[in-house]
């Protein structure tokens, strides 16, 4: 087999280029400390790395959502804490006023402080987080309560995504906390966890919510009519029984009768605004029986607030546990990516020295015949 000088030169150039390509690749790994710098280096490994990086980006967004939700819930919890303190103070004043020896303070004077407590509770009901009203449901741009304690918000649950396919409600509505409506359904375990994913599902969900609201209003009207019928029947009973039904006289210039809020037999909730205003009216009219009766309503209102605080605390614990799991997942993904794409520096330097010596040997042996010319053969 005849081997020409041209074939030897081509073979030598091919070896030199190959050694230089390997050397350049190793130098790139040594400078970047990455074994995979482009998809062609390891297609399967690069696919796993990109998948883990995408998952980490999602985890980081979930963690931001959790941080916002925890901050919102902390604002809610602080407000509920202040609300509980206000109710405790109102009960202390009611106990003091119910006693004939109330440290020499007239009941009307105590009623002034109850009025201030009512105003502070109203401010708590209209508390805001940034530009959002906390207890307004979906109606976060308008104050949910007016001066009379009437609720103008809705029962919408603001939800944030804390994991793939999981959503956490972060708000409590003013109707639940302050009016005692459906307050037993604070727990997120009692709610439908499904979230609409299409426009049709969203429309069906809205229609279902509107139907429930309409049924709730109709039921409230029927309960009110039944209550009126029961009150008319009770008017024929003994007057002493009627006085024990928690009725209070309004101030003389207003006339009529005001009733301290009683718990709804269905929800066992308390309207805090009505309870405080009823207590204030009893104090101003010197109604000792009404003051004593308000103590039970204040106890139930305090339990109602504690239940709301327990729900908020439970949600914060769930979010904290989810956040911890997210942080561990992020670290695990980064560790897995490091095992796939990071280069072994000791191995890289060893291969780099080896490749460099191979290149030097190739150049040295090639120079012996590549420098030959026609004059070398004419000697």
Secondary structure as the mmCIF struct_conf table of DSSP 4:
data_model
#
loop_
_struct_conf.conf_type_id
_struct_conf.id
_struct_conf.beg_label_comp_id
_struct_conf.beg_label_asym_id
_struct_conf.beg_label_seq_id
_struct_conf.end_label_comp_id
_struct_conf.end_label_asym_id
_struct_conf.end_label_seq_id
HELX_RH_AL_P HELX_RH_AL_P1 UNK A 5 UNK A 32
STRN STRN1 UNK A 34 UNK A 34
BEND BEND1 UNK A 35 UNK A 35
BEND BEND2 UNK A 37 UNK A 38
HELX_RH_3T_P HELX_RH_3T_P1 UNK A 39 UNK A 41
HELX_RH_AL_P HELX_RH_AL_P2 UNK A 43 UNK A 98
BEND BEND3 UNK A 99 UNK A 100
BEND BEND4 UNK A 102 UNK A 102
TURN_TY1_P TURN_TY1_P1 UNK A 103 UNK A 104
HELX_RH_AL_P HELX_RH_AL_P3 UNK A 107 UNK A 125
TURN_TY1_P TURN_TY1_P2 UNK A 126 UNK A 126
STRN STRN2 UNK A 128 UNK A 129
TURN_TY1_P TURN_TY1_P3 UNK A 130 UNK A 131
STRN STRN3 UNK A 132 UNK A 133
TURN_TY1_P TURN_TY1_P4 UNK A 134 UNK A 135
BEND BEND5 UNK A 136 UNK A 136
TURN_TY1_P TURN_TY1_P5 UNK A 137 UNK A 138
BEND BEND6 UNK A 141 UNK A 142
BEND BEND7 UNK A 144 UNK A 144
STRN STRN4 UNK A 145 UNK A 145
TURN_TY1_P TURN_TY1_P6 UNK A 147 UNK A 148
STRN STRN5 UNK A 151 UNK A 151
STRN STRN6 UNK A 159 UNK A 163
TURN_TY1_P TURN_TY1_P7 UNK A 164 UNK A 165
STRN STRN7 UNK A 166 UNK A 169
HELX_RH_AL_P HELX_RH_AL_P4 UNK A 174 UNK A 177
TURN_TY1_P TURN_TY1_P8 UNK A 178 UNK A 179
TURN_TY1_P TURN_TY1_P9 UNK A 181 UNK A 182
HELX_RH_3T_P HELX_RH_3T_P2 UNK A 183 UNK A 186
BEND BEND8 UNK A 187 UNK A 187
HELX_RH_3T_P HELX_RH_3T_P3 UNK A 188 UNK A 190
BEND BEND9 UNK A 191 UNK A 191
BEND BEND10 UNK A 198 UNK A 198
HELX_RH_AL_P HELX_RH_AL_P5 UNK A 199 UNK A 234
TURN_TY1_P TURN_TY1_P10 UNK A 235 UNK A 236
BEND BEND11 UNK A 237 UNK A 237
HELX_RH_AL_P HELX_RH_AL_P6 UNK A 239 UNK A 243
TURN_TY1_P TURN_TY1_P11 UNK A 244 UNK A 246
STRN STRN8 UNK A 247 UNK A 249
HELX_LH_PP_P HELX_LH_PP_P1 UNK A 250 UNK A 251
TURN_TY1_P TURN_TY1_P12 UNK A 252 UNK A 254
BEND BEND12 UNK A 256 UNK A 256
STRN STRN9 UNK A 257 UNK A 259
TURN_TY1_P TURN_TY1_P13 UNK A 265 UNK A 267
HELX_RH_AL_P HELX_RH_AL_P7 UNK A 272 UNK A 284
TURN_TY1_P TURN_TY1_P14 UNK A 285 UNK A 286
HELX_RH_AL_P HELX_RH_AL_P8 UNK A 288 UNK A 341
STRN STRN10 UNK A 342 UNK A 342
HELX_RH_AL_P HELX_RH_AL_P9 UNK A 345 UNK A 370
TURN_TY1_P TURN_TY1_P15 UNK A 371 UNK A 371
HELX_RH_AL_P HELX_RH_AL_P10 UNK A 374 UNK A 377
#
